[in-house]
Amino acid sequence: MSDFLQEMAESSIARARAAKEKRTVTGLDSRVSSARPPIPLPFSDAGFDVIAEAKLASPAEGKLIQGPASVDRVVALAETYAANGAAAISVLTEPTRFSGHLEHLEAVCDAVSLPVMRKDFLVDPIQVLEARAAGSSGVLLIARMLPGDLLEEMTDQALDLEMFVLVEVFDRSDLETAVRVFDREVLVGVNCRDLATLGIDLSRFESLAPHLPDYLPAVAESGIITPEDVTSVADLGYSMALVGSSLVSRDDPGATLARLITAGRDRVSGVTR
């Protein structure tokens, strides 16, 4: 595991431990029962969709939004994405390097009618319960951070709660772990970020594409900036992209999102504009 992932794992373990200690006080189980029902992830007949990410900062780019960071800014981004064709909203809840918070997730779930996914470095089943209690319809699980049996346990837990699961891999070794849940109805995501340098290696999309299960939706993560990037991953068989920093940092995130979606769907359908 890279130094960066190790740092994120240690932070997440501490947060999971704190959540367990507060579980009775916060009424987590009752909040799960009373949360808004999960919203199924829609798949467009046009053949390509985008999960748009609302976040305030990232380790690679630093602060992404000028001015004060607040839950209102995250909600505003999510509403913009919802109005411009996103299939789902991804919300960062990691606090130390992404300025995220569970409050952001809950606020976005209250504000939009789309499915919302908790994106974090989850390492404990209680964090899946936290996501569901906040109203989340999905979670990201990173294969590299989870032993195979724990990945299975957390995947099954999320699916039992009628949530969708995006299982993220970085290389062939991660796929060996992730294959343990490929008999479930999950999404498989390829992240092209180098966890040692935090740089982008777009060639990873191509190198891993032949090894992904063709019966599961494949998601291209990180490094998607231009419509040309979208057409490239669509050509490789990816049916979704998860896009964050390149939307958040734009003056017109909604219009940028719409252009990316159109590029992917045009490529799949063979339309030339």
C-alpha positions in Angstrom: 0.0 0.0 0.0 1.4 3.5 -0.9 2.2 6.0 1.8 -0.8 8.1 0.7 -3.2 5.1 1.0 -1.6 4.2 4.3 -2.2 7.7 5.6 -5.8 7.6 4.4 -6.3 4.1 5.9 -5.0 5.2 9.3 -7.3 8.2 9.3 -10.3 6.1 8.3 -9.6 3.5 10.9 -9.6 6.2 13.6 -12.9 7.6 12.3 -14.5 4.1 12.2 -13.3 3.5 15.8 -14.9 6.8 16.9 -18.1 5.9 15.0 -18.4 2.6 16.9 -17.9 4.3 20.2 -20.7 6.8 19.4 -23.0 4.3 17.7 -25.6 4.1 20.6 -25.3 7.9 21.3 -26.0 8.9 17.7 -28.7 6.3 17.1 -27.0 5.1 14.0 -29.2 1.9 13.5 -32.4 3.8 13.9 -31.2 6.5 11.4 -30.4 3.7 8.9 -34.0 2.5 9.3 -35.5 6.0 8.8 -33.2 7.3 6.1 -34.6 8.1 2.7 -34.9 4.9 0.5 -31.9 4.2 -1.7 -32.3 5.4 -5.2 -31.2 2.9 -7.9 -28.4 4.0 -10.2 -29.8 4.8 -13.6 -28.1 3.7 -16.8 -29.0 5.7 -19.9 -30.1 3.9 -23.0 -27.6 6.2 -24.8 -24.8 4.0 -23.4 -22.7 6.4 -21.4 -23.1 8.2 -18.1 -21.2 10.4 -15.7 -21.0 10.3 -11.9 -20.2 13.9 -11.0 -18.2 14.5 -7.9 -18.7 17.4 -5.4 -15.6 18.1 -3.4 -13.8 21.1 -1.9 -10.2 20.0 -2.2 -7.9 17.2 -3.3 -4.3 16.2 -2.4 -3.2 16.6 -6.0 -4.8 20.0 -6.7 -5.2 21.5 -3.3 -8.2 23.8 -2.7 -10.6 23.5 -5.7 -13.2 26.2 -4.8 -12.3 29.9 -4.3 -13.8 31.6 -1.3 -15.1 30.0 1.9 -15.6 26.2 2.0 -19.0 25.2 3.2 -21.6 22.6 2.9 -23.6 25.1 0.9 -20.9 25.1 -1.8 -21.0 21.3 -2.0 -24.8 21.3 -2.3 -24.7 24.0 -5.0 -22.3 21.9 -7.0 -24.5 18.8 -6.6 -27.6 20.7 -7.7 -25.7 22.0 -10.8 -24.7 18.5 -11.7 -28.3 17.2 -11.2 -29.6 19.9 -13.6 -27.0 19.0 -16.3 -27.4 15.3 -16.7 -25.4 13.5 -14.0 -26.4 9.9 -13.4 -25.3 10.2 -9.8 -23.5 12.5 -7.4 -20.3 11.4 -5.6 -19.6 13.3 -2.3 -16.2 13.2 -0.6 -16.5 12.6 3.2 -12.7 12.3 3.9 -11.8 15.3 6.2 -8.0 15.4 6.3 -7.0 15.8 2.7 -10.3 16.4 0.9 -12.1 18.8 3.3 -15.0 16.4 3.3 -17.6 15.6 6.0 -20.6 13.3 6.5 -22.6 16.5 6.8 -21.9 17.2 3.2 -23.2 13.8 2.2 -26.4 14.2 4.2 -27.0 17.7 2.8 -26.6 16.6 -0.8 -28.9 13.6 -0.2 -31.5 16.0 1.1 -31.1 18.4 -1.8 -31.1 16.2 -5.0 -33.3 13.4 -6.3 -30.4 11.5 -7.8 -28.6 8.6 -6.2 -25.7 9.9 -4.1 -22.5 7.9 -3.4 -20.2 8.2 -0.4 -16.6 8.5 -1.6 -14.1 7.9 1.1 -11.4 5.4 2.1 -13.8 3.1 3.9 -12.3 0.3 6.0 -15.0 -0.8 8.3 -18.6 -2.0 7.8 -19.9 0.7 10.2 -18.9 3.3 7.6 -21.3 1.7 5.2 -24.0 2.1 7.8 -23.0 5.8 8.3 -23.4 6.3 4.5 -26.9 4.7 4.5 -27.9 6.7 7.6 -27.0 9.9 5.8 -29.2 8.9 2.9 -26.5 7.6 0.5 -27.5 5.2 -2.2 -24.0 3.9 -2.9 -20.4 3.6 -1.6 -17.0 3.4 -3.1 -14.8 0.5 -1.9 -11.1 0.5 -2.8 -9.8 -3.1 -3.4 -6.2 -2.2 -2.5 -7.3 -1.1 1.0 -9.4 -4.1 1.9 -8.5 -7.8 2.4 -10.7 -9.9 0.2 -13.0 -11.2 3.0 -13.6 -7.6 4.2 -14.3 -6.4 0.7 -16.9 -9.2 0.4 -18.4 -8.4 3.8 -18.8 -4.7 3.0 -20.0 -5.3 -0.5 -22.7 -7.7 0.7 -23.7 -5.3 3.5 -24.2 -2.4 1.0 -26.1 -4.6 -1.4 -28.3 -5.9 1.5 -29.1 -2.3 2.2 -30.0 -1.9 -1.5 -27.1 0.4 -2.2 -24.9 0.3 -5.3 -21.1 -0.5 -4.9 -18.3 0.9 -7.0 -15.2 -1.3 -6.5 -12.1 0.6 -7.4 -8.9 -1.0 -8.7 -5.5 0.5 -9.7 -3.7 -2.6 -11.3 -3.9 -6.3 -12.0 -3.1 -7.2 -8.4 -6.2 -5.2 -7.2 -8.3 -7.1 -9.7 -7.2 -10.4 -8.0 -8.8 -9.0 -4.8 -11.8 -7.5 -6.5 -12.7 -10.6 -8.5 -14.1 -12.0 -5.2 -17.1 -9.7 -5.6 -17.5 -9.9 -9.4 -20.4 -12.3 -9.0 -22.3 -9.5 -7.4 -24.0 -6.6 -9.2 -21.2 -4.1 -8.7 -19.5 -1.4 -10.8 -15.8 -1.8 -11.4 -13.8 1.4 -11.5 -10.3 1.9 -12.8 -8.5 4.8 -11.2 -5.6 6.1 -13.3 -4.0 8.2 -10.5 -0.5 7.1 -9.4 -0.8 6.8 -5.6 3.0 7.4 -5.2 3.2 10.7 -7.1 -0.5 11.6 -7.3 0.0 12.1 -11.0 -2.2 10.7 -13.8 -1.4 7.8 -16.0 -4.2 7.6 -18.6 -2.6 4.5 -20.2 -4.0 2.5 -17.2 -7.5 2.7 -18.7 -6.3 0.9 -21.8 -4.0 -1.6 -20.1 -6.7 -2.8 -17.6 -9.7 -2.7 -20.0 -9.2 -6.2 -21.4 -9.1 -7.7 -17.9 -12.3 -6.2 -16.6 -15.4 -8.4 -16.5 -17.5 -7.5 -19.6 -20.7 -8.2 -17.8 -20.2 -5.4 -15.2 -20.3 -1.7 -15.9 -16.8 -0.3 -16.1 -16.1 3.2 -14.7 -13.1 5.4 -15.7 -11.9 7.4 -12.7 -9.6 10.3 -12.5 -7.9 12.2 -15.3 -11.1 12.8 -17.4 -10.9 16.4 -18.4 -11.9 16.9 -22.0 -14.5 15.5 -24.3 -11.6 13.7 -26.1 -10.8 11.9 -22.9 -14.4 10.7 -22.7 -14.4 9.4 -26.2 -11.1 7.5 -25.6 -12.5 5.6 -22.6 -15.8 5.0 -24.3 -13.9 3.4 -27.2 -12.2 1.1 -24.6 -15.6 -0.1 -23.4 -16.1 2.1 -20.3 -19.8 2.9 -19.9 -19.3 5.5 -17.2 -16.8 8.1 -15.9 -16.4 9.5 -12.5 -15.4 13.1 -12.9 -14.5 15.5 -10.0 -11.7 18.0 -10.0 -12.1 19.0 -13.7 -15.7 20.0 -13.0 -15.3 21.7 -9.7 -12.4 23.9 -10.8 -14.3 25.2 -13.9 -16.3 28.4 -13.9 -19.1 26.5 -15.7 -19.2 23.0 -14.1 -22.7 22.3 -15.4 -21.9 23.1 -19.0 -18.6 21.2 -18.8 -20.5 18.1 -17.5 -23.0 18.3 -20.2 -20.3 18.4 -22.9 -18.6 15.3 -21.4 -21.8 13.4 -21.3 -22.6 14.3 -24.9 -19.2 13.3 -26.1 -19.5 9.9 -24.5 -23.0 9.2 -25.9 -22.1 10.5 -29.3 -19.1 8.1 -29.4 -21.2 5.2 -28.4 -23.9 6.0 -30.9 -21.5 6.9 -33.7 -22.8 10.5 -34.0 -20.3 13.0 -35.4 -20.8 16.7 -34.5 
